[in-house]
Amino acid sequence: MPYTKKLHQGRFKPKNSAKYVGDPTNIIYRSSYELKFMKWCDINDNITEWGSEEVAIPYRSPIDNRIHRYFPDFYMKVNNKKYLIEIKPSRFTEEPKIPKRKTKRFIEEVKQYGTNLAKWESATEFCTDQGWEFKILTEKELGISYK
């Protein structure tokens, strides 16, 4: 049986629910990275409001050339500055390296990377239009190490 990594997901219950934009009883995290970021947003006094997957941004998929909706992982407001945040493992933020054999997995990684770039470009444009900032955070920025 092939090894599959179990996703770390569940519901988050904020201590400071008044800061949460959206339904504070329905906050879902889809990775340990997202859970760590949620905890930080919840307790950080500089963050006056935050939300998880509360903003929808249209983007054109490079796969089917159709318009889809992208929900960045987080919205947050810090000292009157607003941000959209995407949390990704660093390996998903880099173009896949071309292997000797072009496997199905490689082709899927290329498709996912292209889709991510389209999403991030749309999010950057959206944020520029709103006077916000778009950031991609990886385990490096979150201070997560697997040594």
C-alpha positions as CSV (number, residue, x, y, z in Angstrom):
1,M,0.0,0.0,0.0
2,P,1.5,3.4,-1.0
3,Y,2.4,5.9,1.8
4,T,0.0,8.9,1.9
5,K,0.6,11.8,4.2
6,K,-2.4,12.5,6.4
7,L,-3.6,16.0,6.2
8,H,-3.8,18.0,9.4
9,Q,-7.2,19.6,9.4
10,G,-10.0,20.6,11.7
11,R,-12.0,23.4,13.3
12,F,-10.4,26.4,15.0
13,K,-12.1,28.0,18.0
14,P,-10.7,31.6,18.5
15,K,-10.2,33.1,21.9
16,N,-10.8,36.6,20.5
17,S,-13.8,35.9,18.2
18,A,-14.7,39.6,18.0
19,K,-11.6,40.0,15.8
20,Y,-12.7,37.4,13.3
21,V,-14.4,38.5,10.1
22,G,-17.0,35.9,9.2
23,D,-18.5,33.1,11.3
24,P,-16.2,32.4,14.2
25,T,-18.0,29.0,14.8
26,N,-17.0,27.7,11.3
27,I,-13.2,28.3,10.9
28,I,-11.6,25.4,9.1
29,Y,-7.8,24.8,8.9
30,R,-6.4,22.6,6.2
31,S,-2.9,22.2,7.4
32,S,-0.7,22.6,10.5
33,Y,0.7,25.7,8.9
34,E,-2.7,27.3,8.7
35,L,-3.5,26.3,12.3
36,K,-0.2,28.0,13.5
37,F,-1.1,31.2,11.5
38,M,-4.7,31.2,13.0
39,K,-3.4,30.9,16.5
40,W,-1.0,33.8,15.8
41,C,-3.7,36.0,14.3
42,D,-6.0,35.3,17.2
43,I,-3.6,36.3,20.0
44,N,-1.6,39.0,18.3
45,D,-2.8,42.4,19.6
46,N,-1.5,44.2,16.4
47,I,-4.0,42.3,14.3
48,T,-7.4,44.1,14.6
49,E,-9.3,41.8,12.3
50,W,-8.7,38.6,10.4
51,G,-10.6,35.9,8.4
52,S,-10.0,32.6,6.8
53,E,-11.1,32.1,3.1
54,E,-13.5,35.1,3.4
55,V,-12.4,36.9,0.2
56,A,-13.2,35.6,-3.3
57,I,-11.1,36.6,-6.3
58,P,-11.8,35.7,-9.9
59,Y,-9.0,34.3,-11.9
60,R,-8.6,32.7,-15.3
61,S,-7.3,29.1,-15.1
62,P,-4.5,28.3,-17.5
63,I,-5.8,24.7,-17.6
64,D,-9.3,25.3,-19.1
65,N,-9.1,29.1,-19.8
66,R,-12.3,29.6,-17.8
67,I,-12.9,32.0,-14.9
68,H,-12.8,30.4,-11.4
69,R,-12.9,31.8,-7.9
70,Y,-9.8,31.8,-5.7
71,F,-10.2,32.1,-1.9
72,P,-6.8,33.1,-0.4
73,D,-6.2,31.4,2.9
74,F,-6.3,34.6,5.1
75,Y,-7.3,38.2,5.2
76,M,-5.9,40.3,8.0
77,K,-5.7,43.9,9.1
78,V,-2.7,45.1,11.0
79,N,-2.4,48.8,12.1
80,N,-4.9,49.9,9.4
81,K,-3.0,48.0,6.6
82,K,-4.8,45.1,5.0
83,Y,-3.3,41.9,3.7
84,L,-4.3,38.7,1.9
85,I,-2.2,35.8,2.9
86,E,-1.6,32.4,1.1
87,I,0.1,29.7,3.2
88,K,2.0,27.1,1.1
89,P,4.9,24.7,1.7
90,S,7.9,26.3,-0.1
91,R,8.1,23.4,-2.6
92,F,4.8,24.5,-4.0
93,T,6.0,28.0,-4.6
94,E,8.8,26.9,-6.9
95,E,8.6,25.7,-10.5
96,P,8.8,21.9,-10.6
97,K,12.2,20.6,-11.8
98,I,12.0,18.7,-15.0
99,P,12.7,15.0,-14.3
100,K,14.3,12.5,-16.7
101,R,10.9,10.9,-17.1
102,K,7.8,13.0,-17.3
103,T,5.5,11.2,-14.9
104,K,1.9,11.8,-14.2
105,R,2.9,13.3,-10.9
106,F,5.2,15.8,-12.6
107,I,2.5,16.8,-15.0
108,E,0.1,17.4,-12.1
109,E,2.7,19.4,-10.3
110,V,3.2,21.6,-13.4
111,K,-0.6,22.1,-13.7
112,Q,-0.9,23.0,-10.0
113,Y,2.0,25.4,-10.2
114,G,0.5,27.1,-13.3
115,T,-2.8,27.4,-11.6
116,N,-1.2,28.8,-8.4
117,L,0.6,31.5,-10.5
118,A,-2.7,32.5,-12.1
119,K,-4.3,32.7,-8.7
120,W,-1.5,34.7,-7.2
121,E,-1.3,37.1,-10.1
122,S,-5.1,37.8,-9.7
123,A,-4.7,38.2,-5.9
124,T,-1.8,40.7,-6.4
125,E,-3.9,42.8,-8.9
126,F,-6.9,42.7,-6.5
127,C,-4.8,43.8,-3.6
128,T,-3.1,46.6,-5.6
129,D,-6.6,47.9,-6.6
130,Q,-7.7,47.8,-3.0
131,G,-4.5,49.3,-1.5
132,W,-3.8,46.0,0.2
133,E,-0.8,43.7,0.0
134,F,-0.7,40.0,-1.0
135,K,1.9,37.7,0.6
136,I,2.7,34.1,0.3
137,L,4.0,32.6,3.6
138,T,5.9,29.3,3.7
139,E,7.3,27.2,6.6
140,K,10.3,29.5,6.5
141,E,8.3,32.6,7.4
142,L,6.2,30.7,9.9
143,G,9.3,29.4,11.6
144,I,8.5,25.7,11.1
145,S,11.4,23.3,10.8
146,Y,11.5,19.6,10.2
147,K,15.0,18.8,11.5
